[in-house]
């Protein structure tokens, strides 16, 4: 490989970009080469357009180092950075397009874990006695209205103080989170607590960046692979990770006598009902390809083709 590496020319502001692309184009992976070529091109153009100073460049590098140092198995500062830059939502929107008659997606966020217990329908997933009781009743169907059984649903929310379990010192087990499986009717239902607004972790590099930008650090509850947001929340229009979508804003009702008897809960608590409509992998891929072709055409990138649903250069 070293014998085939091109010799670098005398490097200047004008030729550093094509030479960097050349030296990083030795892979046989067409997609990787394309990603690196575009990444280098846009990074270099950013530096040129902003006349990036050495101090600013070093501050950015130290910022990334800080993100790595504060990250752990249960804290993901780089995911949080991607969220507040809008990149997480952009990538999700590109890769998981949804037809208008299906449930929209949202960002995963930095608080998902893999240690949530699997609970049966009707179980209580919250151990917080201070929270206001909430009954959640949901269905999962396809676009034709057929129930989908056997779907694994990851559910997590904050406690009554607006913190996730992973934000508490000495955490030993999962709380306010669970995994459920939809039944034969596509249903899953559980008891939790009424969600409250919560801040992203502001003690790390990303939180400090938001403070410098004058950006609020408050976001809402993530319920599952789609996020549900309670209407009327004071941070409804200033979500720090850009996850709020009108179709995902929901209203809470009160548990009446009949509902209390049906689900074996106390009357008068909060009630959330939501119907989720999922699309198949085939439907998603077809829509993703269609959107990609249209987007590339608008950008004038006619030299690209789709391979495994991803654009790569079209070679003669």
C-alpha positions in Angstrom: 0.0 0.0 0.0 2.8 2.4 0.9 4.4 2.0 -2.6 1.2 3.2 -4.2 0.8 6.2 -2.1 1.0 9.4 -4.2 3.8 11.8 -3.5 2.6 15.1 -1.9 3.2 18.3 -3.8 4.4 21.5 -2.1 1.4 22.2 0.1 -0.4 25.6 0.1 -3.8 26.9 1.2 -4.9 26.3 -2.4 -3.7 22.7 -2.9 -3.8 21.2 0.6 -7.4 19.9 0.0 -6.9 17.9 -3.2 -3.6 16.5 -1.9 -5.3 15.4 1.4 -8.0 13.8 -0.6 -5.4 12.0 -2.8 -3.5 10.6 0.2 -6.7 9.4 1.8 -8.0 7.7 -1.4 -6.0 4.5 -1.3 -8.9 2.3 0.1 -10.8 -0.1 -2.2 -14.0 0.9 -0.3 -15.8 3.4 -2.6 -18.2 4.6 0.0 -15.4 5.3 2.5 -13.4 7.2 -0.1 -16.4 9.3 -0.9 -17.1 10.0 2.7 -13.5 11.1 3.4 -13.4 13.2 0.2 -16.5 15.1 1.2 -15.5 15.4 4.8 -12.1 16.8 4.0 -13.5 19.2 1.4 -16.2 20.6 3.7 -13.8 20.9 6.7 -11.2 22.7 4.7 -13.8 25.0 3.2 -15.1 25.8 6.7 -11.5 26.8 7.8 -11.1 28.9 4.7 -14.5 30.6 4.9 -14.2 31.5 8.6 -10.4 32.1 8.5 -10.1 29.8 11.5 -7.5 30.9 14.0 -5.0 28.6 15.7 -6.5 29.4 19.1 -10.0 28.5 17.8 -8.7 25.3 16.3 -7.0 24.3 19.5 -10.0 25.2 21.6 -12.1 22.9 19.3 -9.7 20.1 19.7 -9.6 20.5 23.5 -13.4 20.5 23.5 -13.5 17.2 21.7 -10.9 15.8 24.2 -13.2 16.9 27.0 -16.1 15.2 25.4 -14.1 11.9 25.4 -12.9 12.3 28.9 -16.3 12.8 30.5 -18.0 10.0 28.5 -18.7 6.6 30.0 -20.8 3.5 29.6 -23.9 5.5 30.7 -22.9 9.0 29.6 -22.5 9.7 25.9 -21.2 13.3 25.4 -20.5 12.8 21.7 -24.1 11.7 21.1 -25.2 14.8 23.0 -23.0 17.0 20.8 -24.5 15.4 17.7 -27.9 16.1 19.1 -27.4 19.8 19.9 -25.8 20.4 16.4 -29.0 19.0 14.8 -26.9 16.2 13.2 -28.7 13.4 14.9 -32.1 14.5 13.7 -30.8 15.1 10.2 -29.2 11.7 9.9 -32.3 10.0 11.3 -34.5 11.9 8.9 -32.4 10.8 6.0 -32.0 7.2 7.0 -35.5 6.6 8.4 -38.0 8.6 6.2 -41.6 8.0 7.2 -44.7 8.1 5.0 -47.3 10.7 6.1 -49.6 8.0 7.5 -47.0 6.5 9.8 -45.5 7.6 13.2 -42.6 10.1 12.9 -39.3 9.3 14.5 -37.1 11.4 16.7 -33.6 11.4 18.1 -32.5 8.5 20.4 -30.7 10.9 22.8 -27.8 10.1 25.2 -29.8 8.4 28.0 -30.7 5.0 26.5 -29.1 2.0 28.3 -29.2 -1.8 27.7 -30.0 -2.9 31.3 -33.7 -2.2 31.4 -35.9 -5.0 32.7 -38.5 -6.7 30.5 -41.9 -6.1 32.1 -45.4 -7.6 31.5 -48.4 -5.5 30.4 -49.7 -3.4 33.2 -46.5 -3.4 35.2 -45.2 -0.3 36.9 -41.8 0.9 35.4 -41.2 3.7 37.9 -39.8 3.4 41.4 -40.4 7.1 42.2 -43.0 7.7 44.9 -43.0 11.5 44.3 -44.1 11.3 40.7 -47.7 11.8 39.6 -49.1 8.4 38.4 -49.5 7.9 34.7 -51.2 5.1 32.8 -49.8 4.6 29.2 -51.9 2.6 26.8 -50.5 2.1 23.3 -51.0 0.1 20.1 -48.7 -0.8 17.3 -50.1 -1.3 13.8 -48.9 -1.3 10.2 -50.1 1.2 7.6 -53.0 -1.1 6.7 -54.3 -1.0 10.3 -53.2 -4.6 11.2 -51.8 -5.1 14.7 -48.2 -6.0 15.0 -47.3 -8.4 17.7 -43.9 -9.3 19.2 -42.5 -5.8 18.8 -39.8 -5.0 21.4 -40.3 -1.5 22.8 -37.6 0.3 24.9 -39.2 2.8 27.2 -37.5 5.4 29.4 -38.4 8.6 31.2 -37.1 10.9 33.9 -38.0 10.8 37.6 -40.0 13.5 39.2 -36.9 15.7 39.6 -36.3 15.8 35.9 -33.3 13.4 36.0 -32.7 10.0 34.4 -31.4 7.2 36.6 -28.0 7.3 35.0 -27.6 10.9 36.2 -27.7 9.9 39.9 -24.6 9.0 41.8 -24.4 5.4 43.0 -26.9 4.0 40.5 -27.1 0.2 40.9 -30.1 -0.7 38.8 -32.4 0.6 36.1 -35.3 2.8 37.2 -38.0 4.6 35.1 -37.1 2.4 32.2 -38.2 -1.0 30.9 -38.6 -3.2 27.8 -42.1 -4.4 26.7 -43.3 -6.7 24.0 -46.5 -5.9 22.1 -49.2 -8.6 22.5 -51.4 -10.3 19.8 -53.5 -7.2 19.5 -50.4 -5.0 19.1 -51.0 -3.5 22.5 -48.6 -2.6 25.3 -49.6 -0.7 28.4 -47.8 0.2 31.6 -47.7 2.5 34.7 -45.2 5.3 35.0 -45.2 8.9 36.2 -46.2 12.1 34.4 -43.1 13.3 32.5 -41.5 16.6 33.4 -39.1 18.8 31.4 -35.4 18.0 32.1 -32.1 19.6 31.3 -29.4 17.9 29.3 -26.2 17.4 31.4 -24.8 20.9 31.7 -21.7 20.0 33.7 -19.7 18.9 30.6 -18.3 20.5 27.5 -21.7 20.4 25.6 -23.6 22.1 28.4 -20.9 24.8 28.6 -21.1 25.3 24.8 -24.9 25.7 25.1 -24.4 28.4 27.7 -21.9 30.2 25.5 -24.5 30.0 22.7 -27.3 31.3 24.9 -29.2 28.1 24.1 -31.5 26.6 26.7 -30.5 23.1 27.8 -34.1 21.7 28.4 -35.5 18.8 26.5 -38.5 16.5 26.9 -39.2 12.9 27.7 -38.1 10.2 25.3 -40.7 7.4 25.5 -39.4 4.9 22.9 -37.9 4.9 19.5 -40.2 7.8 18.8 -40.4 10.6 21.4 -43.7 11.9 22.8 -44.0 15.4 24.1 -46.6 16.8 26.4 -48.5 19.7 25.0 -48.1 22.9 26.9 -44.6 22.2 28.2 -42.8 25.6 28.6 -39.9 24.2 26.5 -42.1 23.0 23.7 -40.5 25.3 21.1 -36.9 25.4 22.4 -36.0 21.7 22.6 -32.2 21.6 22.9 -31.9 18.6 20.6 -34.5 19.6 18.0 -36.6 16.5 18.6 -40.1 18.1 18.8 -42.5 17.4 15.9 -46.1 18.5 15.9 -47.4 14.9 15.3 -45.5 13.7 18.4 -47.0 16.3 20.8 -49.7 14.6 22.9 -52.4 15.5 25.4 -52.9 13.8 28.8 -56.4 12.8 30.0 -57.6 11.5 33.4 -58.3 7.9 34.2 -62.0 7.4 34.5 -63.8 4.7 36.5 -64.1 2.3 33.5 -60.5 2.7 32.6 -59.4 2.2 36.2 -61.3 -1.0 36.4 -60.0 -2.3 33.0 -56.3 -1.7 33.8 -56.4 -2.1 37.6 -55.2 1.3 38.5 -56.6 4.1 40.6 -59.2 6.5 39.2 -58.2 10.1 38.7 -54.5 9.5 37.6 -53.1 10.7 34.4 -53.8 8.8 31.1 -51.8 8.8 27.9 -53.1 6.9 24.9 -51.1 6.6 21.7 -51.4 4.6 18.5 -48.0 4.0 16.7 -48.0 3.1 13.0 -44.8 1.4 11.8 -43.5 0.9 8.3 -41.6 -2.1 7.0 -37.9 -2.1 6.2 -38.8 -2.5 2.5 -41.0 0.6 2.6 -38.4 2.6 4.4 -35.6 1.6 1.9 -37.8 2.5 -1.1 -38.6 5.9 0.3 -35.0 6.5 1.3 -33.8 5.7 -2.2 -36.4 8.0 -3.8 -35.5 10.8 -1.4 -31.8 10.3 -2.0 -32.1 10.5 -5.8 -34.2 13.6 -5.6 -31.8 15.3 -3.2 -28.7 14.4 -5.2 -30.4 15.8 -8.3 -31.2 19.1 -6.6 -27.5 19.4 -5.5 -26.3 18.7 -9.1 -24.5 15.5 -8.0 -25.3 13.5 -11.1 -22.1 11.6 -11.0 -23.3 9.5 -8.1 -25.2 6.2 -7.9 -26.8 4.3 -5.0 -25.1 1.2 -3.7 -26.8 -0.5 -0.8 -29.0 2.7 -0.6 -25.9 4.9 -0.2 -24.4 7.3 -2.8 -21.0 6.5 -4.2 -19.2 8.0 -7.2 -20.2 6.6 -10.6 -17.0 5.5 -12.3 -16.6 5.2 -16.1 
